[in-house]
Amino acid sequence: MGPGKYLKQTMIKYIFFLVSVFLLGISCRKLKEEVSQSVVEKYFENNVINKDFVVTLAKDSTADFTSDYNGYKFVLLKTDFYHGPLRATKGSNVYEGSWASNEDYSKLTIVLPSSPSEFKFLTRDWRFIKKDVPTLKLSPWYNRDPVLLYMTRE
């Protein structure tokens, strides 16, 4: 075997090795992201979706609106892991809205009808401060004002 042919075979093996390592690295990273995402999805599904929550704190600066939500139950229903219908009930009254989240569940968008008026406070983009079930602690997504919403699972 001549030196040129040996060098060519060695280069082909080296290039094949580099491409294999590169593809393996991409596959491992993607698998890690998918496993991580599925863990977060399972946590959200097992602890938040289809569970009854009540408002235990609704505060805007110095105004406390918590008592406006006495008797209400809120449930995020599942269309998929990232959005679905939201149902609010108080006694025999049922109000339909929607919820959505981003891929890492750092954001929760709540949309409820404008009536009753207390839903205006809830209808916005929220960011999770803490997701320690039984209490979800939220504040506005874009705003750093002292607005807080705590929802506790029943």
C-alpha positions in Angstrom: 0.0 0.0 0.0 1.5 3.4 -1.0 1.8 6.3 1.4 -0.9 8.3 -0.5 -3.5 5.5 -0.3 -2.7 5.0 3.4 -3.0 8.8 4.1 -6.4 8.9 2.2 -7.8 5.9 4.2 -6.6 7.5 7.5 -8.2 10.9 6.6 -11.5 9.1 5.7 -11.5 7.3 9.0 -10.6 10.5 10.9 -13.4 12.5 9.2 -15.8 9.6 9.8 -14.8 9.6 13.5 -15.2 13.4 13.8 -18.7 13.3 12.2 -19.7 10.4 14.4 -18.6 12.3 17.6 -20.4 15.4 16.4 -23.7 13.6 15.7 -23.5 11.7 19.0 -23.0 15.0 20.9 -26.0 16.5 19.2 -28.1 13.4 19.8 -27.1 13.3 23.5 -27.9 17.0 24.0 -31.3 16.6 22.3 -32.1 13.5 24.4 -31.1 15.3 27.6 -33.4 18.3 26.6 -36.3 15.9 25.8 -35.9 13.9 29.1 -35.7 17.2 31.0 -38.8 18.6 29.2 -40.7 15.4 29.9 -39.9 15.6 33.6 -41.3 19.2 33.7 -44.3 18.2 31.7 -45.1 15.3 34.0 -44.7 17.5 37.1 -47.1 20.1 35.6 -49.5 17.4 34.6 -49.4 15.6 37.9 -49.6 18.7 40.1 -51.4 21.4 38.2 -53.4 20.3 35.3 -57.0 19.2 36.1 -56.6 20.1 39.8 -58.8 22.5 41.7 -57.1 25.7 42.9 -58.4 28.5 45.1 -56.9 32.0 45.3 -55.2 32.5 48.7 -53.6 35.9 47.9 -54.5 38.5 45.2 -52.7 41.7 46.0 -51.9 44.8 43.9 -49.5 47.1 45.8 -51.4 47.9 48.9 -54.9 46.7 47.7 -55.8 43.2 48.7 -58.4 41.5 46.5 -58.2 38.1 48.0 -61.7 38.2 49.4 -63.1 38.9 45.9 -62.3 35.2 45.1 -63.9 33.6 48.1 -65.9 30.6 46.9 -64.2 30.4 43.5 -62.5 27.3 42.2 -60.2 27.4 39.2 -59.0 24.4 37.2 -56.6 24.3 34.2 -58.0 21.7 31.8 -55.6 19.9 29.4 -55.7 20.3 25.7 -52.0 19.5 25.6 -49.1 20.3 28.0 -49.0 24.0 27.1 -52.5 25.2 26.8 -56.2 24.4 27.4 -59.5 25.6 28.7 -59.7 27.2 32.2 -62.8 26.8 34.2 -63.8 29.0 37.1 -66.8 28.0 39.3 -68.5 29.6 42.1 -71.6 27.8 43.4 -73.6 26.9 40.3 -72.0 29.6 38.1 -69.4 28.3 35.6 -67.1 30.7 33.7 -64.9 29.5 30.8 -61.6 30.9 29.8 -58.2 29.6 28.7 -54.7 29.2 29.9 -51.3 28.8 28.1 -47.7 28.3 29.2 -44.4 28.4 27.5 -42.1 25.4 27.1 -40.3 25.8 30.4 -43.4 26.6 32.4 -42.0 29.9 33.6 -45.0 31.8 32.2 -48.7 31.3 32.7 -51.2 33.2 30.6 -54.7 33.4 32.0 -57.7 34.6 30.0 -61.1 34.9 31.6 -64.2 36.7 30.5 -64.4 40.4 31.6 -67.5 39.6 33.7 -67.5 39.2 36.7 -65.2 42.2 37.2 -62.8 40.4 39.6 -61.5 38.4 36.6 -59.8 41.5 35.2 -57.1 41.1 37.8 -56.5 37.5 36.9 -56.5 38.0 33.1 -52.8 38.6 32.2 -49.5 37.0 31.6 -48.0 35.8 34.8 -44.6 34.5 35.7 -44.1 31.8 38.3 -42.2 33.0 41.3 -42.5 29.5 42.8 -44.2 26.3 41.8 -44.1 24.4 45.0 -47.4 22.6 45.1 -49.8 23.0 46.8 -49.2 26.8 46.2 -48.4 28.4 42.9 -46.9 31.9 43.4 -47.2 34.3 40.5 -46.5 37.9 39.6 -46.9 39.7 36.3 -44.7 38.6 33.4 -43.5 42.0 32.2 -44.1 44.1 35.2 -42.1 44.2 38.4 -44.8 46.0 40.4 -45.7 44.5 43.7 -48.6 42.4 42.3 -49.0 38.9 43.6 -51.3 36.0 43.0 -51.1 32.8 45.1 -53.3 29.9 44.0 -53.4 26.9 46.4 -54.5 23.4 45.3 -57.4 22.0 47.3 
